[in-house]
Amino acid sequence: MNSFPAIQQIIQTRRTTKPGMMNGKRIPEEQVKDLLQLANWAPTHGLTEPWHFVVYTGEKVQEFCRQHADLYQQYIPAEKFTPEKYEKLAHMGDLASHVIIAIMQRGKLPAIPVLEEIAAAACAVQNILLGATALGIASYWGSGGMAYHPAMKTFLKLQEEDLVLGIIYLGYSDKTLTGRRNTPIHAKITYVE
């Protein structure tokens, strides 16, 4: 007998919904705050709680997207720059309700390996994504554009040891996505008995 049907349903139905598939409807601010509260309960070694989030809402969503595109135009070499990518970045959030930049902000215990801080912050992001699914909110955790570029760290005024883990777009979608796994779980497990 399955002893965790509710969480199983949420985990198995969580899907990546590209921002262009969102419908522009606004998420109540209280629900976004609730999602951030869920993030705060991620596992954390030494209680460093290395997650930090920059939340854009309302008109600030489009403002951030334009700034993101401008960073791309400013810092990408001319031979690699494409107007199509600039426009994509500039309009990525047109139909999103909120944009959240997920950051691993290095904790105060330098003995804790950076990898563990990244893992803790990624768990915080997963808590947001699962909570969004439970509330019927579409989500997209993106790492494209300038997310990992040093210019983004400068733009966000991050410390050298901090890392951007991605840009989360939240909104509603009229589409229901399905998913699959390419490899069954038994092929990914080695039991030592």
Summary of the structure (lengths in Angstrom):
residues: 193
radius of gyration: 18.0
end to end distance: 24.1
largest distance: 59.1
contacts: 530
relative contact order: 0.22
helix: 43%
strand: 16%
